[in-house]
């Protein structure tokens, strides 16, 4: 079954195109210098509308995680059980994503280093995930 697909808009297209190109794209505020994710029209820190796109390092740290055993959509059933995590990027923003290959039980992953990978998500679309380093 097809997974729910992203709704690509002019605002978030650089992120989704980046996933397909193997690049983790985030916004950067040209006014205050902070990185921003999810895509927005103005900076959540200083409200400037001077946001530009930049490639993040893809390095991050797990700040929380859970094991998904019963999925919210049948399109994810073949992957369950899997680890779903909140990852703080080295640049600051937090993303929620799967951790393919991570152990689904037995140990805390909080504080572990991860790097971004891009996995197939649907026809012509990849999505960001993270692997333990
Ligand atoms: Zn700002």
Backbone and ligand atoms as CSV (ligand in chain L), in Angstrom:
chain,resi,resn,atom,element,x,y,z
A,1,UNK,N,N,0.849,-1.189,0.000
A,1,UNK,CA,C,0.000,0.000,0.000
A,1,UNK,C,C,0.888,1.244,0.000
A,2,UNK,N,N,0.452,2.218,-0.751
A,2,UNK,CA,C,1.182,3.472,-0.854
A,2,UNK,C,C,1.127,4.246,0.469
A,3,UNK,N,N,2.275,4.747,0.875
A,3,UNK,CA,C,2.329,5.568,2.095
A,3,UNK,C,C,1.720,6.943,1.807
A,4,UNK,N,N,1.282,7.645,2.841
A,4,UNK,CA,C,0.816,9.022,2.624
A,4,UNK,C,C,1.955,9.846,2.019
A,5,UNK,N,N,1.628,10.579,0.976
A,5,UNK,CA,C,2.656,11.333,0.264
A,5,UNK,C,C,2.693,12.791,0.727
A,6,UNK,N,N,3.887,13.393,0.632
A,6,UNK,CA,C,3.978,14.799,1.048
A,6,UNK,C,C,3.179,15.700,0.114
A,7,UNK,N,N,2.676,16.765,0.667
A,7,UNK,CA,C,2.007,17.783,-0.137
A,7,UNK,C,C,3.065,18.830,-0.462
A,8,UNK,N,N,3.628,18.708,-1.651
A,8,UNK,CA,C,4.720,19.597,-2.048
A,8,UNK,C,C,4.138,20.927,-2.492
A,9,UNK,N,N,4.641,21.992,-1.891
A,9,UNK,CA,C,4.198,23.347,-2.195
A,9,UNK,C,C,5.418,24.188,-2.578
A,10,UNK,N,N,5.202,25.375,-3.120
A,10,UNK,CA,C,6.367,26.230,-3.410
A,10,UNK,C,C,7.210,26.489,-2.161
A,11,UNK,N,N,6.576,26.531,-0.985
A,11,UNK,CA,C,7.310,26.805,0.249
A,11,UNK,C,C,8.219,25.656,0.654
A,12,UNK,N,N,7.738,24.409,0.515
A,12,UNK,CA,C,8.544,23.280,1.010
A,12,UNK,C,C,9.262,22.506,-0.094
A,13,UNK,N,N,9.078,22.895,-1.346
A,13,UNK,CA,C,9.676,22.156,-2.458
A,13,UNK,C,C,11.197,21.995,-2.316
A,14,UNK,N,N,11.964,22.984,-1.887
A,14,UNK,CA,C,13.420,22.770,-1.753
A,14,UNK,C,C,13.755,21.622,-0.793
A,15,UNK,N,N,12.967,21.435,0.263
A,15,UNK,CA,C,13.221,20.325,1.177
A,15,UNK,C,C,13.019,18.996,0.469
A,16,UNK,N,N,11.862,18.853,-0.209
A,16,UNK,CA,C,11.547,17.575,-0.861
A,16,UNK,C,C,12.452,17.306,-2.046
A,17,UNK,N,N,12.775,18.319,-2.823
A,17,UNK,CA,C,13.727,18.133,-3.923
A,17,UNK,C,C,15.088,17.727,-3.362
A,18,UNK,N,N,15.476,18.321,-2.227
A,18,UNK,CA,C,16.741,17.955,-1.586
A,18,UNK,C,C,16.756,16.488,-1.181
A,19,UNK,N,N,15.668,16.005,-0.630
A,19,UNK,CA,C,15.599,14.580,-0.261
A,19,UNK,C,C,15.864,13.710,-1.488
A,20,UNK,N,N,15.275,14.072,-2.610
A,20,UNK,CA,C,15.486,13.270,-3.827
A,20,UNK,C,C,16.921,13.372,-4.331
A,21,UNK,N,N,17.617,14.460,-3.993
A,21,UNK,CA,C,19.006,14.655,-4.415
A,21,UNK,C,C,20.003,14.226,-3.344
A,22,UNK,N,N,19.530,13.640,-2.238
A,22,UNK,CA,C,20.436,13.206,-1.173
A,22,UNK,C,C,20.986,14.339,-0.338
A,23,UNK,N,N,20.234,15.429,-0.259
A,23,UNK,CA,C,20.670,16.597,0.515
A,23,UNK,C,C,19.596,16.962,1.533
A,24,UNK,N,N,20.013,17.200,2.763
A,24,UNK,CA,C,19.080,17.626,3.801
A,24,UNK,C,C,19.052,19.149,3.799
A,25,UNK,N,N,17.976,19.696,3.228
A,25,UNK,CA,C,17.868,21.143,3.079
A,25,UNK,C,C,17.021,21.730,4.213
A,26,UNK,N,N,17.528,22.798,4.811
A,26,UNK,CA,C,16.795,23.524,5.845
A,26,UNK,C,C,16.877,25.009,5.507
A,27,UNK,N,N,16.014,25.772,6.127
A,27,UNK,CA,C,16.069,27.208,5.921
A,27,UNK,C,C,17.057,27.839,6.905
A,28,UNK,N,N,17.613,28.964,6.490
A,28,UNK,CA,C,18.548,29.729,7.310
A,28,UNK,C,C,18.077,31.178,7.315
A,29,UNK,N,N,18.027,31.760,8.490
A,29,UNK,CA,C,17.597,33.155,8.590
A,29,UNK,C,C,18.789,34.071,8.343
A,30,UNK,N,N,18.674,34.860,7.302
A,30,UNK,CA,C,19.756,35.781,6.957
A,30,UNK,C,C,19.819,36.965,7.928
A,31,UNK,N,N,18.795,37.116,8.765
A,31,UNK,CA,C,18.762,38.222,9.729
A,31,UNK,C,C,19.410,37.836,11.055
A,32,UNK,N,N,18.967,36.719,11.655
A,32,UNK,CA,C,19.491,36.342,12.981
A,32,UNK,C,C,20.470,35.167,12.928
A,33,UNK,N,N,20.574,34.510,11.780
A,33,UNK,CA,C,21.577,33.460,11.620
A,33,UNK,C,C,21.161,32.069,12.069
A,34,UNK,N,N,19.933,31.925,12.544
A,34,UNK,CA,C,19.497,30.608,13.011
A,34,UNK,C,C,18.960,29.766,11.857
A,35,UNK,N,N,19.064,28.449,12.036
A,35,UNK,CA,C,18.495,27.516,11.074
A,35,UNK,C,C,17.064,27.194,11.481
A,36,UNK,N,N,16.236,26.930,10.488
A,36,UNK,CA,C,14.804,26.768,10.713
A,36,UNK,C,C,14.307,25.506,10.014
A,37,UNK,N,N,13.556,24.698,10.728
A,37,UNK,CA,C,12.827,23.582,10.154
A,37,UNK,C,C,11.615,23.359,11.029
A,38,UNK,N,N,10.495,23.225,10.471
A,38,UNK,CA,C,9.985,22.953,9.159
A,38,UNK,C,C,9.951,24.226,8.310
A,39,UNK,N,N,9.726,24.080,6.998
A,39,UNK,CA,C,9.706,25.257,6.133
A,39,UNK,C,C,8.612,26.260,6.521
A,40,UNK,N,N,9.030,27.531,6.564
A,40,UNK,CA,C,8.103,28.603,6.966
A,40,UNK,C,C,8.322,29.841,6.114
A,41,UNK,N,N,7.364,30.745,6.184
A,41,UNK,CA,C,7.460,31.982,5.423
A,41,UNK,C,C,8.295,33.024,6.153
A,42,UNK,N,N,8.385,32.911,7.498
A,42,UNK,CA,C,9.203,33.865,8.233
A,42,UNK,C,C,9.883,33.151,9.404
A,43,UNK,N,N,10.949,33.742,9.902
A,43,UNK,CA,C,11.764,33.151,10.957
A,43,UNK,C,C,10.986,33.103,12.286
A,44,UNK,N,N,10.932,31.923,12.937
A,44,UNK,CA,C,10.219,31.835,14.212
A,44,UNK,C,C,10.968,32.502,15.363
A,45,UNK,N,N,12.231,32.870,15.151
A,45,UNK,CA,C,13.028,33.483,16.213
A,45,UNK,C,C,12.986,35.010,16.175
A,46,UNK,N,N,13.028,35.593,14.953
A,46,UNK,CA,C,13.067,37.062,14.858
A,46,UNK,C,C,11.992,37.621,13.929
A,47,UNK,N,N,11.167,36.741,13.354
A,47,UNK,CA,C,10.051,37.113,12.480
A,47,UNK,C,C,10.494,37.755,11.167
A,48,UNK,N,N,11.776,37.736,10.853
A,48,UNK,CA,C,12.219,38.263,9.556
A,48,UNK,C,C,11.731,37.332,8.445
A,49,UNK,N,N,11.499,37.904,7.272
A,49,UNK,CA,C,11.116,37.052,6.150
A,49,UNK,C,C,12.308,36.771,5.246
A,50,UNK,N,N,13.496,36.892,5.798
A,50,UNK,CA,C,14.745,36.707,5.050
A,50,UNK,C,C,15.276,35.294,5.224
A,51,UNK,N,N,14.459,34.322,4.832
A,51,UNK,CA,C,14.877,32.926,4.940
A,51,UNK,C,C,15.399,32.444,3.593
A,52,UNK,N,N,16.556,31.782,3.639
A,52,UNK,CA,C,17.104,31.179,2.433
A,52,UNK,C,C,17.371,29.705,2.723
A,53,UNK,N,N,17.567,28.935,1.679
A,53,UNK,CA,C,17.772,27.492,1.841
A,53,UNK,C,C,19.250,27.173,1.854
A,54,UNK,N,N,19.611,26.223,2.725
A,54,UNK,CA,C,20.997,25.782,2.815
A,54,UNK,C,C,21.024,24.282,3.090
A,55,UNK,N,N,22.114,23.648,2.716
A,55,UNK,CA,C,22.241,22.215,2.964
A,55,UNK,C,C,22.777,21.990,4.369
A,56,UNK,N,N,22.028,21.252,5.179
A,56,UNK,CA,C,22.491,20.897,6.528
A,56,UNK,C,C,23.531,19.781,6.420
A,57,UNK,N,N,24.287,19.626,7.494
A,57,UNK,CA,C,25.354,18.616,7.502
A,57,UNK,C,C,24.801,17.201,7.463
A,58,UNK,N,N,23.580,17.036,7.955
A,58,UNK,CA,C,23.010,15.690,8.064
A,58,UNK,C,C,23.391,15.002,9.361
A,59,UNK,N,N,24.226,15.650,10.166
A,59,UNK,CA,C,24.623,15.093,11.451
A,59,UNK,C,C,23.623,15.536,12.512
A,60,UNK,N,N,23.318,14.631,13.444
A,60,UNK,CA,C,22.384,14.971,14.489
A,60,UNK,C,C,22.509,14.060,15.689
A,61,UNK,N,N,21.638,14.313,16.667
A,61,UNK,CA,C,21.621,13.553,17.920
A,61,UNK,C,C,20.188,13.164,18.235
A,62,UNK,N,N,19.994,11.924,18.635
A,62,UNK,CA,C,18.660,11.465,19.018
A,62,UNK,C,C,18.305,12.109,20.362
A,63,UNK,N,N,17.156,12.806,20.404
A,63,UNK,CA,C,16.726,13.401,21.669
A,63,UNK,C,C,15.518,12.682,22.261
A,64,UNK,N,N,14.832,11.880,21.457
A,64,UNK,CA,C,13.741,11.056,21.957
A,64,UNK,C,C,13.415,10.025,20.886
A,65,UNK,N,N,12.831,8.905,21.300
A,65,UNK,CA,C,12.443,7.906,20.300
A,65,UNK,C,C,11.398,6.977,20.875
A,66,UNK,N,N,10.734,6.283,19.951
A,66,UNK,CA,C,9.771,5.264,20.325
A,66,UNK,C,C,9.831,4.152,19.292
A,67,UNK,N,N,9.330,3.012,19.653
A,67,UNK,CA,C,9.220,1.917,18.701
A,67,UNK,C,C,7.774,1.827,18.237
A,68,UNK,N,N,7.600,1.896,16.932
A,68,UNK,CA,C,6.268,1.793,16.344
A,68,UNK,C,C,6.009,0.327,16.007
A,69,UNK,N,N,5.020,-0.227,16.669
A,69,UNK,CA,C,4.637,-1.621,16.408
A,69,UNK,C,C,3.304,-1.689,15.662
A,70,UNK,N,N,2.399,-0.767,15.976
A,70,UNK,CA,C,1.118,-0.632,15.251
A,70,UNK,C,C,1.171,0.711,14.548
A,71,UNK,N,N,1.178,0.671,13.232
A,71,UNK,CA,C,1.357,1.905,12.480
A,71,UNK,C,C,0.060,2.702,12.386
A,72,UNK,N,N,0.203,3.976,12.077
A,72,UNK,CA,C,-0.974,4.844,11.913
A,72,UNK,C,C,-1.533,4.738,10.505
A,73,UNK,N,N,-0.801,4.066,9.594
A,73,UNK,CA,C,-1.239,3.928,8.206
A,73,UNK,C,C,-0.725,2.598,7.676
A,74,UNK,N,N,-1.557,1.878,6.942
A,74,UNK,CA,C,-1.180,0.555,6.447
A,74,UNK,C,C,0.058,0.581,5.556
A,75,UNK,N,N,0.367,1.731,4.970
A,75,UNK,CA,C,1.541,1.838,4.106
A,75,UNK,C,C,2.851,1.597,4.832
A,76,UNK,N,N,2.833,1.671,6.158
A,76,UNK,CA,C,4.053,1.469,6.948
A,76,UNK,C,C,4.121,0.079,7.572
A,77,UNK,N,N,3.095,-0.738,7.353
A,77,UNK,CA,C,3.026,-2.031,8.043
A,77,UNK,C,C,4.224,-2.936,7.758
A,78,UNK,N,N,4.716,-2.949,6.528
A,78,UNK,CA,C,5.837,-3.835,6.183
A,78,UNK,C,C,7.108,-3.469,6.935
A,79,UNK,N,N,7.231,-2.228,7.388
A,79,UNK,CA,C,8.449,-1.780,8.071
A,79,UNK,C,C,8.382,-2.010,9.578
A,80,UNK,N,N,7.199,-2.200,10.127
A,80,UNK,CA,C,7.049,-2.343,11.583
A,80,UNK,C,C,7.581,-3.696,12.051
A,81,UNK,N,N,8.157,-3.763,13.253
A,81,UNK,CA,C,8.379,-2.616,14.123
A,81,UNK,C,C,9.585,-1.796,13.653
A,82,UNK,N,N,9.513,-0.505,13.905
A,82,UNK,CA,C,10.631,0.384,13.562
A,82,UNK,C,C,10.747,1.495,14.601
A,83,UNK,N,N,11.926,2.101,14.631
A,83,UNK,CA,C,12.180,3.195,15.569
A,83,UNK,C,C,11.854,4.515,14.884
A,84,UNK,N,N,11.072,5.339,15.573
A,84,UNK,CA,C,10.749,6.689,15.120
A,84,UNK,C,C,11.336,7.645,16.151
A,85,UNK,N,N,12.071,8.633,15.697
A,85,UNK,CA,C,12.846,9.451,16.635
A,85,UNK,C,C,12.719,10.944,16.368
A,86,UNK,N,N,12.953,11.701,17.412
A,86,UNK,CA,C,13.186,13.137,17.296
A,86,UNK,C,C,14.693,13.315,17.254
A,87,UNK,N,N,15.170,13.966,16.204
A,87,UNK,CA,C,16.606,14.161,16.008
A,87,UNK,C,C,16.894,15.658,15.985
A,88,UNK,N,N,17.822,16.073,16.839
A,88,UNK,CA,C,18.272,17.466,16.813
A,88,UNK,C,C,19.466,17.550,15.892
A,89,UNK,N,N,19.311,18.337,14.823
A,89,UNK,CA,C,20.407,18.500,13.880
A,89,UNK,C,C,21.542,19.301,14.495
A,90,UNK,N,N,22.743,19.100,13.996
A,90,UNK,CA,C,23.895,19.878,14.458
A,90,UNK,C,C,23.641,21.369,14.297
A,91,UNK,N,N,22.815,21.734,13.305
A,91,UNK,CA,C,22.507,23.144,13.054
A,91,UNK,C,C,21.420,23.671,13.990
A,92,UNK,N,N,20.758,22.784,14.755
A,92,UNK,CA,C,19.776,23.242,15.731
A,92,UNK,C,C,18.357,22.744,15.572
A,93,UNK,N,N,17.814,22.775,14.342
A,93,UNK,CA,C,16.412,22.339,14.216
A,93,UNK,C,C,16.220,20.866,14.553
A,94,UNK,N,N,14.982,20.507,14.874
A,94,UNK,CA,C,14.617,19.134,15.206
A,94,UNK,C,C,13.743,18.561,14.096
A,95,UNK,N,N,14.034,17.336,13.717
A,95,UNK,CA,C,13.221,16.606,12.740
A,95,UNK,C,C,12.724,15.328,13.381
A,96,UNK,N,N,11.594,14.855,12.908
A,96,UNK,CA,C,11.066,13.556,13.316
A,96,UNK,C,C,11.206,12.626,12.121
A,97,UNK,N,N,11.788,11.463,12.355
A,97,UNK,CA,C,12.047,10.563,11.232
A,97,UNK,C,C,12.292,9.153,11.740
A,98,UNK,N,N,12.233,8.203,10.820
A,98,UNK,CA,C,12.560,6.822,11.153
A,98,UNK,C,C,14.066,6.661,11.286
A,99,UNK,N,N,14.449,5.647,12.069
A,99,UNK,CA,C,15.850,5.248,12.208
A,99,UNK,C,C,15.990,3.821,11.678
A,100,UNK,N,N,16.057,3.652,10.350
A,100,UNK,CA,C,16.154,2.301,9.797
A,100,UNK,C,C,17.372,1.561,10.364
A,101,UNK,N,N,17.161,0.321,10.749
A,101,UNK,CA,C,18.256,-0.502,11.260
A,101,UNK,C,C,18.539,-0.339,12.735
A,102,UNK,N,N,17.905,0.627,13.389
A,102,UNK,CA,C,18.138,0.821,14.825
A,102,UNK,C,C,17.432,-0.288,15.611
A,103,UNK,N,N,18.001,-0.689,16.765
A,103,UNK,CA,C,17.351,-1.734,17.567
A,103,UNK,C,C,16.006,-1.258,18.091
A,104,UNK,N,N,14.986,-2.113,17.948
A,104,UNK,CA,C,13.629,-1.719,18.319
A,104,UNK,C,C,13.320,-1.958,19.794
A,105,UNK,N,N,14.238,-2.596,20.497
A,105,UNK,CA,C,14.029,-2.780,21.933
A,105,UNK,C,C,15.376,-3.004,22.607
A,106,UNK,N,N,15.360,-2.814,23.921
A,106,UNK,CA,C,16.511,-3.197,24.720
A,106,UNK,C,C,17.478,-2.105,25.109
A,107,UNK,N,N,17.447,-0.965,24.439
A,107,UNK,CA,C,18.397,0.060,24.840
A,107,UNK,C,C,17.870,1.448,24.485
A,108,UNK,N,N,18.287,2.417,25.274
A,108,UNK,CA,C,17.958,3.799,24.962
A,108,UNK,C,C,18.901,4.309,23.876
A,109,UNK,N,N,18.347,5.032,22.937
A,109,UNK,CA,C,19.148,5.616,21.864
A,109,UNK,C,C,19.362,7.110,22.087
A,110,UNK,N,N,18.812,7.633,23.174
A,110,UNK,CA,C,18.924,9.067,23.449
A,110,UNK,C,C,20.400,9.435,23.618
A,111,UNK,N,N,20.791,10.477,22.900
A,111,UNK,CA,C,22.174,10.940,22.939
A,111,UNK,C,C,23.047,10.323,21.860
A,112,UNK,N,N,22.542,9.339,21.139
A,112,UNK,CA,C,23.340,8.704,20.083
A,112,UNK,C,C,23.441,9.620,18.865
A,113,UNK,N,N,24.575,9.554,18.204
A,113,UNK,CA,C,24.797,10.318,16.979
A,113,UNK,C,C,24.179,9.598,15.793
A,114,UNK,N,N,23.635,10.376,14.896
A,114,UNK,CA,C,23.014,9.839,13.683
A,114,UNK,C,C,23.436,10.701,12.498
A,115,UNK,N,N,23.240,10.120,11.322
A,115,UNK,CA,C,23.458,10.882,10.090
A,115,UNK,C,C,22.277,10.650,9.169
A,116,UNK,N,N,21.965,11.647,8.378
A,116,UNK,CA,C,20.812,11.573,7.483
A,116,UNK,C,C,21.071,10.620,6.329
A,117,UNK,N,N,20.029,9.877,5.992
A,117,UNK,CA,C,20.008,9.054,4.788
A,117,UNK,C,C,18.664,9.338,4.111
A,118,UNK,N,N,18.544,8.937,2.890
A,118,UNK,CA,C,17.317,9.240,2.147
A,118,UNK,C,C,16.776,7.947,1.566
A,119,UNK,N,N,15.559,7.643,1.957
A,119,UNK,CA,C,14.978,6.341,1.626
A,119,UNK,C,C,13.738,6.533,0.759
A,120,UNK,N,N,13.444,5.548,-0.105
A,120,UNK,CA,C,12.251,5.651,-0.949
A,120,UNK,C,C,10.987,5.770,-0.098
A,121,UNK,N,N,10.086,6.629,-0.546
A,121,UNK,CA,C,8.852,6.863,0.204
A,121,UNK,C,C,7.612,6.695,-0.661
A,122,UNK,N,N,7.796,6.761,-1.973
A,122,UNK,CA,C,6.674,6.654,-2.888
A,122,UNK,C,C,7.169,6.909,-4.291
A,123,UNK,N,N,6.273,6.941,-5.244
A,123,UNK,CA,C,6.691,7.151,-6.632
A,123,UNK,C,C,7.454,8.468,-6.800
A,124,UNK,N,N,8.723,8.368,-7.138
A,124,UNK,CA,C,9.523,9.566,-7.387
A,124,UNK,C,C,9.828,10.400,-6.175
A,125,UNK,N,N,9.633,9.876,-4.977
A,125,UNK,CA,C,9.877,10.688,-3.776
A,125,UNK,C,C,10.669,9.904,-2.732
A,126,UNK,N,N,11.767,10.513,-2.276
A,126,UNK,CA,C,12.504,9.981,-1.130
A,126,UNK,C,C,12.204,10.857,0.081
A,127,UNK,N,N,12.522,10.295,1.254
A,127,UNK,CA,C,12.267,11.027,2.491
A,127,UNK,C,C,13.496,10.893,3.379
A,128,UNK,N,N,13.714,11.869,4.240
A,128,UNK,CA,C,14.854,11.833,5.150
A,128,UNK,C,C,14.594,10.821,6.265
A,129,UNK,N,N,15.624,10.050,6.586
A,129,UNK,CA,C,15.637,9.153,7.735
A,129,UNK,C,C,17.032,9.310,8.351
A,130,UNK,N,N,17.281,8.612,9.440
A,130,UNK,CA,C,18.595,8.730,10.090
A,130,UNK,C,C,19.110,7.358,10.455
A,131,UNK,N,N,20.435,7.210,10.362
A,131,UNK,CA,C,21.085,5.972,10.781
A,131,UNK,C,C,22.031,6.275,11.923
A,132,UNK,N,N,22.102,5.344,12.866
A,132,UNK,CA,C,23.048,5.473,13.968
A,132,UNK,C,C,24.461,5.443,13.393
A,133,UNK,N,N,25.359,6.258,13.963
A,133,UNK,CA,C,26.753,6.255,13.490
A,133,UNK,C,C,27.644,5.549,14.489
L,1,ZN,ZN,ZN,15.702,35.054,12.367
